[in-house]
Amino acid sequence: MPRTRHPALAAILWGGFIAGTLDIGAASLISGYNPIVILKYVAGGLLGRASLAGGPGNAVLGLLLQWGMSILIAAIFVLLMRNRIPGMRRWATWGIAYGVVVFAVMNYVVVPISALHTVPHFSVFSFVANLAAMLLFGWIVAFAARIFLGRQPPPATAS
């Protein structure tokens, strides 16, 4: 287990950056679009459809937004695990379950209210592929939490 002064922060950052970066690759493989186009779609959540016609700056914005969301998603998981499940005995199961939650929230809450205003197109392939990508995302975040948090006791609570 890596030693760090701030294990929760390390778990959040490593889990968020790795899962978020691999998620861009997964989206590219699933859709067949270049990762730059995927990143422009991510930026489109803030800028709308005009983001797709933009230049490299829009892709950089998309990457920053992707990492920001991924770190936030990782932070929620790490804080829940750290405070609620001592020892993380079933980290893989919790990570996969968390991936299902992330899939549902992103596809049926975040994307529809984004500036793109899109509703995910349903096909068996897209549903299964995107769900699998989010299960992997959740597993990576959980793995990072397990590696950095290890078997630490939960933080002390004020009595």
GUMI-341298 format. One line per field, with one value per residue: residue number from 1; residue in three letters; x, y, z of N, C-alpha, C in turn. Coordinates in Angstrom, 2 decimals. Layout:
N
nr <- [NUM ...] $
rest <- [ALA ...] $
n.c1 <- [X ...] $
n.c2 <- [Y ...] $
n.c3 <- [Z ...] $
ca.c1 <- [X ...] $
ca.c2 <- [Y ...] $
ca.c3 <- [Z ...] $
c.c1 <- [X ...] $
c.c2 <- [Y ...] $
c.c3 <- [Z ...] $
END
This chain:
159
nr <- [1 2 3 4 5 6 7 8 9 10 11 12 13 14 15 16 17 18 19 20 21 22 23 24 25 26 27 28 29 30 31 32 33 34 35 36 37 38 39 40 41 42 43 44 45 46 47 48 49 50 51 52 53 54 55 56 57 58 59 60 61 62 63 64 65 66 67 68 69 70 71 72 73 74 75 76 77 78 79 80 81 82 83 84 85 86 87 88 89 90 91 92 93 94 95 96 97 98 99 100 101 102 103 104 105 106 107 108 109 110 111 112 113 114 115 116 117 118 119 120 121 122 123 124 125 126 127 128 129 130 131 132 133 134 135 136 137 138 139 140 141 142 143 144 145 146 147 148 149 150 151 152 153 154 155 156 157 158 159] $
rest <- [MET PRO ARG THR ARG HIS PRO ALA LEU ALA ALA ILE LEU TRP GLY GLY PHE ILE ALA GLY THR LEU ASP ILE GLY ALA ALA SER LEU ILE SER GLY TYR ASN PRO ILE VAL ILE LEU LYS TYR VAL ALA GLY GLY LEU LEU GLY ARG ALA SER LEU ALA GLY GLY PRO GLY ASN ALA VAL LEU GLY LEU LEU LEU GLN TRP GLY MET SER ILE LEU ILE ALA ALA ILE PHE VAL LEU LEU MET ARG ASN ARG ILE PRO GLY MET ARG ARG TRP ALA THR TRP GLY ILE ALA TYR GLY VAL VAL VAL PHE ALA VAL MET ASN TYR VAL VAL VAL PRO ILE SER ALA LEU HIS THR VAL PRO HIS PHE SER VAL PHE SER PHE VAL ALA ASN LEU ALA ALA MET LEU LEU PHE GLY TRP ILE VAL ALA PHE ALA ALA ARG ILE PHE LEU GLY ARG GLN PRO PRO PRO ALA THR ALA SER] $
n.c1 <- [0.85 0.66 2.36 1.22 0.69 -1.86 -4.10 -6.79 -7.11 -5.19 -6.34 -8.68 -7.70 -5.97 -7.77 -9.83 -8.47 -7.38 -9.65 -11.29 -9.74 -9.47 -12.14 -12.65 -11.24 -12.75 -15.25 -14.54 -13.86 -16.37 -18.09 -16.74 -15.67 -13.01 -10.88 -10.58 -12.90 -14.73 -13.98 -14.73 -17.46 -17.89 -17.21 -19.30 -21.37 -21.33 -21.02 -22.78 -23.97 -22.28 -19.75 -18.69 -17.84 -15.74 -12.25 -9.06 -9.05 -11.60 -11.55 -9.60 -10.95 -13.01 -11.54 -10.64 -13.12 -14.03 -12.11 -12.60 -15.27 -14.84 -13.08 -14.74 -16.75 -15.17 -14.40 -16.81 -17.32 -14.98 -15.17 -17.60 -16.95 -14.83 -15.97 -18.14 -17.81 -15.85 -12.59 -13.18 -13.97 -15.41 -14.69 -14.58 -17.13 -18.68 -17.59 -18.38 -21.15 -21.37 -20.61 -22.90 -24.71 -23.44 -23.62 -26.43 -27.03 -25.42 -26.38 -29.16 -29.71 -27.58 -26.61 -29.10 -29.82 -27.77 -26.06 -26.21 -28.61 -29.50 -30.99 -30.05 -29.62 -31.26 -29.99 -29.34 -26.61 -25.34 -26.32 -25.36 -22.57 -21.94 -22.79 -21.03 -18.63 -19.01 -19.18 -16.57 -15.34 -16.32 -15.17 -12.43 -12.18 -12.90 -10.85 -8.61 -9.30 -9.17 -6.45 -5.13 -6.48 -6.56 -6.64 -7.32 -8.54 -11.83 -12.28 -12.05 -14.90 -16.50 -17.36] $
n.c2 <- [-1.17 2.19 4.83 7.83 11.19 12.17 10.13 9.88 12.04 11.34 8.96 9.97 11.74 10.08 7.98 9.49 10.84 8.66 6.99 8.87 9.56 7.09 6.72 8.52 7.27 4.89 5.91 6.83 4.42 3.11 4.84 5.31 7.70 10.10 10.76 13.54 14.63 13.47 14.80 17.39 17.02 16.62 19.18 20.41 20.01 22.20 24.35 23.89 22.84 24.29 23.85 21.66 22.60 24.11 24.83 23.44 24.42 23.97 21.21 20.96 22.26 20.40 18.19 19.16 19.54 16.88 15.63 17.12 16.39 13.65 13.56 14.68 12.69 10.54 11.56 11.60 8.84 7.94 9.37 8.39 5.65 5.81 6.84 5.23 2.46 0.56 -0.75 -1.59 -4.10 -5.21 -3.81 -4.00 -4.86 -2.73 -0.71 -1.44 -1.37 1.34 2.30 1.68 3.49 5.90 5.68 5.83 8.40 10.11 9.58 9.97 12.22 14.27 14.56 15.06 17.59 19.19 21.65 20.53 19.23 16.57 13.34 10.15 7.95 4.97 1.79 -1.67 -2.30 0.25 0.78 -1.43 -1.24 1.36 1.12 -0.87 0.55 2.42 0.73 -0.18 2.28 2.86 0.69 1.22 3.60 2.60 0.75 2.43 3.74 1.59 0.91 3.25 3.94 1.59 -0.47 1.39 2.78 4.24 7.85 9.59 10.46 13.32 13.31] $
n.c3 <- [0.00 -0.93 0.74 2.01 2.99 2.85 2.35 1.46 -0.29 -2.20 -3.17 -4.28 -6.29 -7.90 -8.56 -9.81 -11.97 -13.45 -13.99 -15.29 -17.54 -18.86 -19.39 -21.43 -23.49 -23.62 -24.42 -26.92 -28.23 -28.12 -29.53 -31.89 -32.56 -32.74 -29.91 -29.49 -30.56 -28.81 -26.47 -27.18 -27.24 -24.52 -23.59 -24.83 -23.11 -21.52 -23.30 -25.39 -28.68 -30.36 -29.51 -30.83 -33.28 -32.59 -31.82 -30.74 -28.15 -27.14 -26.87 -24.90 -22.81 -22.54 -21.63 -19.15 -17.89 -17.91 -16.25 -13.94 -13.30 -12.96 -10.80 -8.84 -8.75 -7.90 -5.42 -3.98 -3.79 -2.39 0.02 1.01 1.31 3.09 5.37 5.93 5.47 7.04 6.50 3.92 2.83 0.72 -1.65 -4.48 -5.23 -4.23 -5.81 -8.42 -8.11 -7.58 -10.06 -11.56 -10.45 -11.18 -13.97 -14.33 -13.24 -14.82 -17.47 -17.33 -15.89 -15.75 -18.52 -19.97 -18.83 -19.55 -21.64 -24.13 -24.23 -24.72 -24.98 -24.08 -26.81 -27.22 -27.65 -27.67 -27.84 -27.30 -24.75 -23.20 -23.68 -22.72 -20.08 -19.22 -19.43 -17.39 -15.20 -15.13 -14.64 -12.03 -10.71 -10.98 -9.51 -7.00 -6.64 -6.48 -4.12 -2.37 -2.54 -1.58 0.78 2.12 4.95 6.85 9.90 10.21 10.15 13.27 15.17 16.52 19.91] $
ca.c1 <- [0.00 1.47 2.29 1.01 0.15 -3.28 -4.52 -8.08 -6.87 -4.48 -7.32 -9.59 -7.02 -5.56 -8.97 -10.51 -7.70 -7.26 -10.97 -11.75 -8.97 -9.87 -13.51 -12.57 -10.87 -13.89 -16.25 -14.02 -14.03 -17.79 -18.73 -15.96 -15.17 -11.69 -10.97 -10.73 -14.34 -15.37 -13.72 -15.57 -18.81 -17.89 -17.29 -20.63 -22.26 -21.31 -21.08 -23.79 -23.51 -21.21 -18.47 -18.21 -17.19 -14.62 -10.90 -8.43 -9.42 -12.81 -11.14 -8.93 -12.02 -13.67 -10.67 -10.70 -14.44 -14.05 -11.33 -13.30 -16.39 -14.31 -12.56 -15.91 -17.35 -14.25 -14.45 -18.04 -17.12 -13.95 -15.68 -18.59 -16.25 -13.98 -16.79 -19.25 -17.49 -14.48 -11.85 -13.51 -13.87 -16.04 -14.46 -14.89 -18.59 -19.15 -17.18 -19.24 -22.47 -21.25 -20.61 -24.30 -25.27 -22.83 -24.23 -27.80 -27.02 -24.85 -27.20 -30.57 -29.83 -26.58 -26.63 -30.32 -29.91 -26.59 -26.34 -26.50 -30.02 -29.74 -31.42 -29.30 -30.29 -31.20 -29.82 -28.78 -25.16 -24.91 -26.65 -24.43 -21.21 -21.80 -22.90 -19.76 -17.63 -19.22 -18.81 -15.11 -15.05 -16.55 -14.19 -11.14 -12.26 -12.89 -9.51 -7.74 -9.65 -8.63 -4.99 -4.65 -7.08 -6.22 -7.46 -7.28 -9.80 -12.54 -11.90 -12.71 -16.01 -16.57 -18.35] $
ca.c2 <- [0.00 3.40 5.70 9.23 11.98 12.41 8.98 10.11 12.93 10.55 8.05 10.78 12.25 8.97 7.33 10.40 11.05 7.42 6.59 9.88 9.46 5.85 6.90 9.17 6.20 3.99 6.61 6.84 3.07 2.79 5.68 5.35 9.06 10.47 11.31 15.00 14.87 13.12 15.90 18.51 16.70 16.89 20.64 20.77 20.03 23.57 25.32 23.55 22.22 25.09 23.30 20.70 23.33 24.85 24.32 22.65 24.96 23.28 19.87 21.14 22.51 19.11 17.37 19.71 19.22 15.44 15.37 17.71 15.51 12.37 13.77 14.84 11.36 9.77 12.12 11.12 7.43 7.80 9.86 7.42 4.44 6.12 7.13 4.29 1.05 0.34 -1.88 -1.77 -5.54 -5.51 -2.62 -4.24 -4.89 -1.35 0.07 -1.79 -0.80 2.79 2.50 1.67 4.78 6.94 5.51 6.35 9.85 10.81 9.44 10.35 13.50 15.26 14.81 15.76 18.99 19.91 22.56 19.74 18.85 15.31 12.16 9.05 7.09 3.60 0.56 -2.65 -2.14 1.47 0.64 -2.38 -0.71 2.49 0.61 -1.55 1.60 3.02 -0.28 -0.10 3.56 2.68 -0.27 1.91 4.51 1.76 0.18 3.50 3.92 0.43 1.01 4.36 3.95 0.32 -0.89 2.41 2.95 5.44 9.02 9.71 11.39 14.08 12.75] $
ca.c3 <- [0.00 -0.96 1.92 1.69 4.11 2.62 1.54 0.81 -1.43 -3.21 -3.77 -5.10 -7.48 -8.76 -9.08 -10.73 -13.20 -14.24 -14.48 -16.24 -18.78 -19.53 -19.85 -22.75 -24.42 -23.78 -25.23 -28.29 -28.77 -28.24 -30.54 -33.12 -32.75 -32.24 -28.55 -29.53 -30.76 -27.54 -25.53 -27.60 -26.76 -23.08 -23.48 -25.27 -21.95 -21.00 -24.39 -26.38 -29.94 -30.97 -29.06 -31.82 -34.37 -32.02 -32.02 -29.68 -26.84 -26.69 -26.44 -23.60 -21.85 -22.33 -20.78 -17.79 -17.35 -17.68 -15.04 -12.80 -12.95 -12.50 -9.45 -7.97 -8.61 -7.06 -4.06 -3.33 -3.45 -1.36 1.31 1.49 1.74 4.24 6.55 6.16 5.32 7.53 5.94 2.52 2.52 -0.58 -2.45 -5.90 -5.35 -4.04 -6.97 -9.55 -7.80 -7.76 -11.51 -12.01 -10.03 -12.02 -15.29 -14.30 -13.01 -15.99 -18.66 -17.20 -15.18 -16.17 -19.97 -20.41 -18.41 -20.05 -22.75 -25.33 -24.13 -25.42 -24.24 -24.68 -27.78 -26.69 -28.42 -26.74 -27.82 -26.60 -23.33 -22.57 -23.75 -21.80 -18.71 -18.92 -19.21 -16.06 -14.20 -15.06 -13.99 -10.60 -10.20 -10.90 -8.36 -5.80 -6.53 -5.97 -2.71 -1.63 -2.52 -0.76 2.11 2.76 6.08 7.88 10.62 9.78 10.94 14.57 15.20 17.79 20.83] $
c.c1 <- [0.89 1.29 2.16 0.43 -1.35 -3.86 -5.86 -7.91 -6.15 -5.46 -8.26 -8.91 -6.60 -6.78 -9.68 -9.78 -7.64 -8.61 -11.48 -11.05 -9.36 -11.30 -13.55 -12.21 -12.02 -14.96 -15.83 -14.19 -15.50 -18.41 -18.03 -15.43 -13.77 -11.84 -11.12 -12.21 -15.10 -15.19 -14.53 -17.02 -18.92 -17.99 -18.67 -21.66 -22.37 -21.57 -22.20 -23.15 -22.39 -19.83 -17.86 -17.47 -15.96 -13.30 -10.38 -8.76 -10.66 -12.48 -10.43 -9.96 -12.74 -12.85 -10.70 -12.05 -14.55 -13.32 -12.01 -14.47 -15.90 -13.75 -13.70 -16.58 -16.49 -14.31 -15.69 -17.85 -16.13 -14.48 -16.75 -17.91 -15.46 -14.80 -17.81 -18.87 -16.05 -13.85 -12.13 -13.41 -14.42 -15.89 -14.86 -16.40 -19.16 -18.79 -18.05 -20.65 -22.47 -21.24 -22.02 -24.96 -24.74 -23.45 -25.61 -27.82 -26.50 -25.81 -28.61 -30.80 -28.89 -26.68 -27.92 -30.41 -28.69 -27.00 -26.59 -27.97 -30.34 -30.22 -30.68 -30.17 -30.15 -31.02 -29.17 -27.27 -24.73 -25.19 -25.62 -23.01 -20.99 -21.93 -21.59 -18.66 -17.78 -18.95 -17.30 -14.68 -15.19 -15.53 -12.83 -11.12 -12.18 -11.51 -8.53 -8.02 -9.07 -7.12 -4.53 -5.24 -6.77 -7.19 -7.39 -8.60 -10.50 -12.13 -12.69 -13.83 -16.03 -17.67 -19.05] $
c.c2 <- [1.23 4.22 7.14 9.92 12.14 11.28 9.19 11.00 12.18 9.61 8.80 11.21 11.13 8.29 8.19 10.58 9.79 7.03 7.58 9.81 8.21 5.94 7.59 8.12 5.24 4.63 6.66 5.47 2.75 3.55 5.63 6.73 9.20 11.03 12.83 15.36 14.55 14.26 17.14 18.28 16.97 18.40 21.14 20.74 21.40 24.58 25.07 23.00 23.00 24.56 22.36 21.37 24.08 24.16 23.52 23.14 24.29 21.87 19.95 21.41 21.21 18.21 17.85 19.42 17.74 15.10 15.94 16.84 14.19 12.47 13.95 13.49 10.48 10.26 11.63 9.67 7.28 8.26 8.93 6.16 4.68 6.28 6.06 2.82 0.81 -0.89 -2.15 -3.22 -5.89 -4.33 -2.82 -4.23 -3.48 -0.49 -0.19 -1.24 0.71 3.14 2.53 3.00 5.91 6.88 6.15 7.87 10.59 10.76 10.00 11.62 14.53 15.57 15.49 17.22 19.81 20.84 21.82 19.32 17.57 14.25 11.00 8.22 5.66 2.60 -0.41 -2.48 -0.92 1.37 -0.26 -1.82 0.44 2.07 -0.08 -0.53 2.22 2.01 -0.29 1.18 3.41 1.73 0.39 2.85 3.72 1.15 1.21 3.75 2.78 0.51 2.08 4.39 2.67 -0.06 0.11 2.45 4.20 6.61 9.08 10.74 12.10 13.51 13.81] $
c.c3 <- [0.00 0.31 1.44 2.90 4.04 1.75 0.83 -0.42 -2.55 -3.92 -4.71 -6.40 -8.43 -9.38 -10.10 -12.04 -14.06 -14.83 -15.52 -17.57 -19.55 -20.05 -21.21 -23.80 -24.68 -24.65 -26.69 -28.96 -29.03 -29.41 -31.90 -33.44 -32.16 -30.81 -28.50 -29.71 -29.47 -26.53 -25.89 -27.19 -25.26 -22.85 -23.91 -24.16 -21.33 -22.11 -25.40 -27.65 -30.62 -30.60 -30.09 -32.97 -33.88 -32.23 -30.84 -28.27 -26.27 -26.20 -25.09 -22.52 -21.52 -21.42 -19.34 -17.12 -17.02 -16.39 -13.80 -12.33 -12.37 -11.09 -8.46 -7.71 -7.71 -5.61 -3.32 -2.90 -2.30 -0.01 1.88 2.04 3.03 5.50 6.87 6.14 5.75 6.87 4.48 2.08 1.15 -1.54 -3.90 -6.12 -5.22 -5.24 -8.18 -9.32 -7.99 -9.25 -12.08 -11.66 -10.92 -13.43 -15.31 -14.15 -14.24 -17.18 -18.53 -16.39 -15.80 -17.66 -20.41 -19.98 -18.85 -21.19 -24.06 -25.38 -24.89 -24.45 -24.88 -25.61 -27.30 -27.80 -27.44 -26.67 -27.02 -25.11 -22.63 -22.56 -22.78 -20.35 -18.31 -18.66 -17.82 -14.94 -14.03 -14.34 -12.47 -9.98 -10.03 -9.69 -7.06 -5.57 -5.97 -4.49 -1.87 -1.47 -1.52 0.65 2.87 3.85 7.23 8.64 10.10 10.66 12.25 14.48 16.54 18.65 21.61] $
END
